Amino acid sequence: MDTALLEKVMGQVSEELGIKKPQETTKTSIGVTEFVGTAMGDTIGLVIASVDPLLTETMGLGEFKSIGIIGGRIGAGPQIMAVDDAIKATNTEIITVELPRDTKGGAGHGSLIYIGAHDVSDARRAVEIALEAVPKYFGDVYSNDAGHLEFQYTARASYCLESVFNTPLGKSFGMVCAGPAAIGTVLADTAVKSANVEVVSYASPKAGTSYSNEVILTFSGDSGAVRQAVRAAREVGIKLLGTLGDEPKSSTTPYI
């Protein structure tokens, strides 16, 4: 695909996702060229223009020398969804996604995501897009002192979701997650009973997570069915987690 056509396609995708055109940063410079910005969830965005040759093989970067880095301590799902948007809208590829046991002592994960690019400007733009999108995907993360609930949805999954969850490309994707894991178990069952969806992955504390106190279900299918499954689980989850403390609240605006 030639450059002009590629830029046109990425522009159309950006418009569909509501991604703004690049603007000059308004953040105060900290004197570190690798720094791009920050977002909620203790999320930081960084770029390395040319990774040292001594590290490219060790880090598993393949053909890429320029990388974007998204790392967060709270809410791995929002960062994964945000990077999925960024991959759709830029000339970049996902390299790796790791989910460390973190959440600053909570029940869930943190995140470490590497984005590969042949040009550092592409890596930087991908990181900028991801940072812009993170607050949206925190919209359906609910928490109280006892735990958290997380719900995600997209009408068209891209390469980041495929890499992490083995999600079918281009199909609708839904995720329900809860900690404590006992609540997550009920939410998984609620989701699949409420709509005609196909299970993509199931993770529990011992299998598929970094021993976090969570159950995570991902699924695919018709857009309406996936959204219905997520919403049904969300309704039940808020009630169940609320029995252990205050009513779970979103820190931004729900989007599903």
N, C-alpha and C positions, 0 to 999 in steps of 0.2 A: 504494500500500500504506500503510495507516494505521500510526501510530507503534507502537502496541501489538503489532500483528502483525509489523512489521519487527523489533522487539526480540526477539520470541519466536523468529523464524527465525534471527536472528544468534546467539541463545543456544544453539539446537540445533546450529548449525554449530560454535560454540566448544566445545561438549561433545564433538562428534565429533572435533575436532582436538586435544582434550586441553588446551585453553586455560583457564587459571585466570581466575576473576573478578577485576576490578580490586581491587588492594590499595594501601594507602598505601605510598609509596616508602620504602625504608629507606636510600637513598643519601644521603650528606651533601650538603646544598645547596651549590652553588658560586656562588650569587648571580646566576645567569643564567636568566631565565625560559624561554628557548627550550630549555634542556637537559632531555632526558628520561632518558638513560642511555647505557650502553655495552655492548658484547658482544665476543666474541672476533673475531679477524680485523681488529683495529683498527677496529671498527665503532662508529659514534656515531649516536644517535637524537636528533633535534631537532624542534621545532615552531615555526612562525611563526603567531601568532594572526590577524594581518591584514597581508598583504604590502603594501608601499607601492604605491599606484596607478602610480607611475612604473615599477615593475618587472613588474606582472602580465602586461602584454602582451608585454614583452621576454622574459620567462621562459616564455611560452606556457602560462599557468595557466588560460586560458579563464574559466569562470564562478567559479572558486574563489579565495577570498581567504585561507582558512586552509589551511596545508599541513603535512604531516609529511615529514621528511627522514631517509632512511637512507643513510649513506655509509660505505664500508669500503675498506681498502687491500688486503685479501687475500680471495680467494674470492668472486667475484661471484655464483656459483650459490647458495650458502647464503642470501645476502641476498635474492636474487630469490625463492627458494622461501619464505622467511620472510614476505616482503611478500605473496606470493600467499595465504598463510594469513590474514594480517591483513585483506586485502581481502574474503575470504570471510566474515569474522566481524564486520565493522564496516560502518557506513554511510559508506563512503569509495570513492574511485575512483583508479585509477592515472593519473598525469599523464605522466610520462616516466621512462625508465630509460636511463641512460648507463653505458657500460663503459669507463672510462679505462684506458689502458695503465699498469699500476702493479705490484701485488703486491710492493711494496717492493724492486724490482729482480729479482723472479723472472720466471717464464715467462708469467704470466697477467694477469688484469684486476683492477682495483678496481671500485667501484660507486658510483653516485649515483642515488638513487631519490626522486622526488617523489610524494607521496600527497595527493590533493585531498579537502577536506571543507568542508561548509557551516558546521560548528561545530567550533571548535578542540578541544573535548573528544573528538570523534570522531577527529580527526587524532592527538591524543595517545594515545588508546587503540590505534589502529592501530600506532603506533610502538612502544608498550609490547609489544604482541603479537609484532611482528616481532623485537624484541630478545630476547624470551623464546624464540623459535623458532630463532634463529640457531645456537646450539650443537647442536641436533638435526641440522641440515642440514650441519654440519661433520663429522658422524659418518662419512660416506662420502667424505671428502676425505683422501687419503693423500699423504704427501710424504717426500722425503729431500733431500739436498743437490743432487741432480741435477735434480729436477723435481717434478711433482705429478700426481695423478690425482683426478678428481672424478666422482662418480656421484650422480644425483638421481632420485627417483621420487615420484609422487603418483598416487593413484587417481582424482583429479578435479581437472583443471587449471582455474584461474580466470583473472581478467583480467590479472594481472601476467605470467603465462606467455604469454598470448595476445599481449600488447603486445610482449614481447621476442622471442619465437620464432614467433609466429603459430600457436600451439598451438590445436587445436580445443577449445572450451570444454566442460567437463564430462567429457572423456575422460581416460583414463590417459595419463600423460606420463613419459617417461624421458629422461635425458641422460647421455652419456658424454663425458668430456673428458680430455685429457692434454697435458702439456708435458714434454719436447719433443714437437713436433707429429708427428714420425715415429711415435711410439708411439700417439698419438691416431688416426692413420690406420688402424693395425691394429685398434684397439679399435672403430672405427666399422664396419669390415668384420666383425669378430667378432659385434657386436651384431645386425646385420641377418641374418647367417647362422644365428644361434642360435635365432631365434623369428620368428613371423609378425607383423611390425610394419610400420608405415608411416612412412617418413622425413618429418619435418616440416622440418628445416633441417640444413644442413651448413656449417660455418665453418672456414676455414683462415687461416694468417697474413696472406694478401693479400686474402681475401674473407670478410667477416662478423665479423672481429675488429679490434681496434685494433692491428693488426700484432703481436699477441702470438704467442709461439712455441707455439701450441696448435692442435689440431684438436678441434672440438666437434660432436657429432652429437646431435640431438634427434629423438624419435620418439614415436608414439602407437599405440594399438590396444587389444586386450583386456588387462585388468589383469594376468593371469597371464603373458601373452607379454611384456609390457613389462618386468615384474620379472625374468623369465628372461633377457631380452636384457641388462639392466643387470648382473645377477650374472655372466653369462658374460664380459662385457667386464672386469668388476672382477677376476675370477680371472686373466685373461691380463695385465691391466695391472700388477698387483702383481708378477708374475714378471718382466715386461719392464723396468720401472723399477728393480727390484731389481738388475739386471745392471750398473747405472751407479753403484751405491752401496749403502748399507744397505737392509734391507728397509723398504719404505714403510709408515709407521704412521699410524693415525688418532689425532687428538688428543682425540677424545671417544669416543662409542660408536656403532658402525655401526648404521643403522636399516633398511637395505633387506634 
